[in-house]
């Protein structure tokens, strides 16, 4: 038995040292069609993520769910298994991602990024999800205002947490900017929030944060406990449940 398998603390330490020293990923891609083509070719298509479970547990059995930035509709696939009575629609600016979703039988449509959401999306939606989306958008404020125009009762936003401990250590000891869950190139993420920043930002847009959850997809049990107990410090990705202020 190796030392790393015998001592979880040592394994966690070594993993974080590797992260602190790791060079920034700089594999360029042309656009988000090319991005999804690369992710599909590389097998980087997750079918079940912790954020899917957290959000699904928080929504009603009969909720209508609009997933903005749906990718290949992995969330709809999960939702169809655990809450099959939910109505769902995925929308994305990537025609390739939407094609992948439709090939699997999910309801999805391509968004035109220069047009308002309200003019493109029909019907009313109880829940709107934006999972790993707003950090890619230069004007995230306008996007959230467009979401509010759809009049959902709840909004779920998942984003990287630039304030988590491992990112602070990378800045302090590695003199490198955090790698905030990017796949290919640092240009993927152009906006950044700590948990404290996000609470202030949401309030400025007329949104109340109802709950905050750390996202944990792999690692040691001690890390999972810390991520779930203290997401603002230990979670590298955070799930926010929001409601429009009355």
N, C-alpha and C positions, 0 to 999 in steps of 0.2 A: 504494500500500500504506500503510495507516494505521500510526501508531506502535505501537498496541496489538497489531496482528498481527505487526509486525516484532520487537518486544521482549517476549518472554514474561514476563520479570520485571516489567515495567511493567503488563502485563495482570493479573498475579496481585496486584500492589499495589493497583490500582484496584478490583479485585473485593473485596478485603478492606476497603478504606476504605468502600466502599458497604455492606458487611455491618456494620461497626462503627457506622455512622450509622443503619441501617435501624430504623424503629419496630417494636415487637413486634406480631406478628399477633394480632388480637383479634376474629376473625369467629366468633361463638358458634354452637354447635350443641347440639341437645337431648340426644342420646345417640349411641351408636355405630352405630345404624341410620341416623340422620340423617347421621352422618359419612360412612358408606359411600355413601349416596345422593348426597351432595355430591361425593365423590371420583369416582364414576362419571360424574356429569353434567359434571364439569370435565375429564374425561379424565386424571385423576391415577391411572391404573391401570398400574403398571409390569409388563411381562411378563418381563423378564429383568434381574436385578440382580447386582452383583458378589458379594454374600453368597451368592446361590444357587450360583454357580460354586464358590466356596471350600468351602462345606459339601458340595456334591455330590462334589467331588474327595476329600473326607476320609472318605466313608462307603463301605461295601462294596456290591458290585453287587446282593446279595440282602438288604440290610438292610430291616427294617420301620421305617418312619419316621412318627412322630406329630408333626404340626405344630400347636402350640397358638397360637391367635391367627392362624389361617390366612388371614383375609380372604377374598378370592375364589379362593384356592388357586393363586396365581401360582407359588409354589414347586413345588407338585405338577405343574403344567403343565411347568415346566422339567425336573423330575426324570423325568417320563415320557418325555422326549426323550433325555436323556443317560444315564439308568440305568433303563430300562423294566422291569427285573426286580425293582426295589424295590417293596415294598408300602407304601402311604401312606394316611394318614387326616388330614384337616384338621378342627380344631374351633375354634369361635369363639362369643363371646357375642352377636354380631350375626346375627340371623336373615336380614337382607338380604344380608350378605356370604356366608353359607352358601347362600342361594338362588342368588346369582350363580355360586358354585362348582358347585353341582349342575346348573345350566343348561349348564355347559360339560362336564359328564360326570364330575366328580371326586367322590370319596367324602368327604363332609363331614357334620358334625352340629353342632347348636346346643348350647352349654354353658349350664347353669344355674349362675351364678357363686356361688350360696350353697351348692351341694352339692360334696362332695369329688370330685376328678377320678377317683379310683379307683372311685367308685360309678357313674360315668357312662361310662367308657371301657372297652370290653371288650378282651380279648386282651393279649398282651405285645408290647413295642416295644423294639427294639434302640437306636433313636435317638429322642430327643425334641428338637424345635427350638422355640425361643421367640424369634422375630425381631421386634425392636422392640415388645416386649410389656411387660417388667417395669417399664419407666419409666412406664407408664400405671397401675400397680397400687399402691395404698396399702400393702398388706401383701405385698410381694414375697417376704419370707421365708417366709410360709405357702404361697405359690404354689410356691416351689421345693421345700419339704418335701412338698407334694402330688405334685410331679413325681418326687421320689425314691421315693415310695410305689409308683410304677409300675415301679420297678426297671429303668430303662434302663441300658445299658452306657456310653452317651455322651449328653451333653447339649450342644446348641449354643445359645448366647445371643448375640444381637446387640442392642447398645444404643448410644445416642449417648454420646460421650465429652466430658463437660463440661470436661475438662482440656486439650483440644486448643488449640493456640496461638491460633487465630483467636478462640476464645471468651475466652481470657485477655486478648487485645487489646481485645475489645469491652467487657469489664468495666473495663479500665484506662483506655482512652481515650474510650470512648463512654458510660461510666457506665450501661450497660444490661446486663441479664441475658442470657446466651447464648440464641439461638434454636436449640434442639437438634433440628433436623430436624422441627419441627412443620409441619402443613399449614395449619391454620386459626386455632387459638387456643392461647395459651401454657398453658392449663389441660390440654392433651392430655398433657403430661409432668409428673408430680408427684414422681418420684424421680430422683436424679442420681448418677452415679459417675464418678470418674476411673479410669484403669487401676489405679493403686495401691489405690484404695478397693475396686475390684471384686475384686482378688486377696485382700484381707483378708476381704471380705464372703463370698466363696465358701468360703474356708477355715473360716469360722465355721459354715457350713452343712454341712460334711463333704464339700466338693467340691474337687478339684484341677484347676487350670487347666493343661491340656496344651499349648495353643498360643493365641497372640493374633495376630489378623490385622486390618490396617486395611482398611476398605471404601472402594473408589474406584469411583465410577460415572461421573464426568465431570471434565473439567479438563485441565490441561497435563501433559505427560510428567514435568516436573520435580516437580510436585505428586504425581503418581502414585508416583514413586520415593520421595519423602519419606514418603508415607502408608504404603507397603508396608514401608519400611525401619524407620521409627520411628513406629509407630501410636499410641503413648501421647501423643506430642507433636503429630503432624500429622493424624491421622485424626479426623474429626468423628463417625464411627461405627465401632465396633469389633466384631469377631466373636471370641467366646471358645469354645474347645473344652474341655469339662469332663468329668471322670470322677468318679463317686462314690468316696470314699475307702474302702478296705477296712478 
